[in-house]
Amino acid sequence: MHDTPLVFIDIETTGTRATRDRITEIAALKVVDGDVVDRFVCLIHPQTSVPAHISQLTGIYDDMLANAPTFSDIAEKLLAWLGSACLVAHNARFDASFLRNEFKRAGHRYQPSVICTLRLARRLHPTLPTHNLTALLAHYDIPRARQHRAEDDANALWELWLTWRRECETERFQAALTDEQRHRSLPAQLSSDQIADLPSAPGVYLFYGHNRLPLYVGKSVNLRSRVLGHFQRDHQDDKEMRLAQQIQHIEWEETAGDMSAQLREAQLVKTLMPIMNRQLRRQGSLKAWYWPSDALCPTLVSGKAISQPQPGKLFGLFRSAKEAKEALRSVAEEHGLCPRVLGLEKGKGRCFAQQLGKCRGACCQQEPLEAHSLRAQRALAKLQVSAWPWPSRIVIREQSRRGGPIAYHVVDHWCYLGSATTHRCAQALTGDAPQFDVDTYRIFNRFLSAPDQHGLTIAPL
């Protein structure tokens, strides 16, 4: 048995977000030397209403909590009662995260040691199809008066623990408990075997949920550190908590370096559409402002123009025409440019901005059009899209400074044609109807602006 007291605990809450949702009920059994020596059972006013679907699940309604204490009211008493005891809970990550956040709001620091019976069940019963508390109680025929009520669940959890101690060989139980503690930072549904071989090298990683649903794709120059980092701050971050609650499987790919990892991440996100990635989702038709060398104002064009030689300048890459116009309008207001001359406003004569003193008068000959054009292009310089500086396609050789695999990336006018492991194979890459992609453009533009710093060498093909 554990050297320190064990507290078998269950909580009910207003939701699943530990940083924002609140506790509505706590029930805990303090166990010393195998005997229950004390109990702590309390309804808690969450200082917010309980959502209807949560009330239907738990049977806890607002009127039941009207006269209950707030967590701050009981914080000192509960903290003293818990002491240095180890928390035992089913999906202990959830309960401990809520307690840490509630104590933090009340001005106390609480960092308990925990034992997760969900992770323990996965080690003791690897062949069971599910390991939730209801399934385990049914497996052992352990009765429970009410589901999703803290005291009944805490009692049932204690009975489950006693059953394990009776029916499992001591050596087997202790081995499972030791393994659970060794990997206590891992999500309950994730096998520790899956992270055993994670390398401290560049690459991409993929988190999957039930039925291999893609949850999240990420990249890092140190896969092991980054993946484990997801599971060490979930009590502070709602997104990390959702990941920890849903993740059941991990895959990863080691890459030649940081640029390879970023390219692969962008590709996988667009292909798999993981539910928790936002930035790199597949885009619609991009827009840009094209300013021909002989024109006095820009024209809105498709973002595909960046992959084609142009006799003028391209400014900005926008996800819609509306976004492009808003960006140009913002620049015009900041620099006193004329929205009518820039094509943002129809009509003749003085524009409305000039009447308000916000336009220097290019619309009514108070400012020469050539001077206005020069000022406008200077103002837009920060949005200028880099022109392709090579006559044709190039190959980029990449290898991490620590050694490892080598990759050869082929790019033509910012269009990514693919990667290969040898220069010879790279020469055969032509791409399958390659299209301009703003994310790969930004990756290449960032790395190729200082290739030596990233261990890259560039050669024409």
Secondary structure as GFF3:
##gff-version 3
##sequence-region A 1 461
A	DSSP	beta_strand	6	13	.	.	.	ID=ss1
A	DSSP	beta_strand	23	32	.	.	.	ID=ss2
A	DSSP	beta_strand	35	43	.	.	.	ID=ss3
A	DSSP	alpha_helix	52	58	.	.	.	ID=ss4
A	DSSP	alpha_helix	62	65	.	.	.	ID=ss5
A	DSSP	alpha_helix	71	82	.	.	.	ID=ss6
A	DSSP	beta_strand	86	89	.	.	.	ID=ss7
A	DSSP	alpha_helix	92	105	.	.	.	ID=ss8
A	DSSP	beta_strand	114	116	.	.	.	ID=ss9
A	DSSP	alpha_helix	117	124	.	.	.	ID=ss10
A	DSSP	alpha_helix	133	140	.	.	.	ID=ss11
A	DSSP	alpha_helix	150	167	.	.	.	ID=ss12
A	DSSP	alpha_helix	170	182	.	.	.	ID=ss13
A	DSSP	three_ten_helix	192	195	.	.	.	ID=ss14
A	DSSP	beta_strand	203	208	.	.	.	ID=ss15
A	DSSP	three_ten_helix	210	212	.	.	.	ID=ss16
A	DSSP	beta_strand	214	220	.	.	.	ID=ss17
A	DSSP	alpha_helix	223	230	.	.	.	ID=ss18
A	DSSP	three_ten_helix	234	236	.	.	.	ID=ss19
A	DSSP	alpha_helix	238	246	.	.	.	ID=ss20
A	DSSP	beta_strand	249	254	.	.	.	ID=ss21
A	DSSP	alpha_helix	258	272	.	.	.	ID=ss22
A	DSSP	beta_strand	287	291	.	.	.	ID=ss23
A	DSSP	beta_strand	299	302	.	.	.	ID=ss24
A	DSSP	three_ten_helix	303	307	.	.	.	ID=ss25
A	DSSP	beta_strand	313	318	.	.	.	ID=ss26
A	DSSP	alpha_helix	321	335	.	.	.	ID=ss27
A	DSSP	alpha_helix	352	355	.	.	.	ID=ss28
A	DSSP	three_ten_helix	362	364	.	.	.	ID=ss29
A	DSSP	alpha_helix	369	379	.	.	.	ID=ss30
A	DSSP	three_ten_helix	381	383	.	.	.	ID=ss31
A	DSSP	beta_strand	394	399	.	.	.	ID=ss32
A	DSSP	beta_strand	406	412	.	.	.	ID=ss33
A	DSSP	beta_strand	415	420	.	.	.	ID=ss34
A	DSSP	alpha_helix	423	427	.	.	.	ID=ss35
A	DSSP	alpha_helix	438	448	.	.	.	ID=ss36
A	DSSP	three_ten_helix	451	454	.	.	.	ID=ss37
A	DSSP	beta_strand	456	460	.	.	.	ID=ss38
###
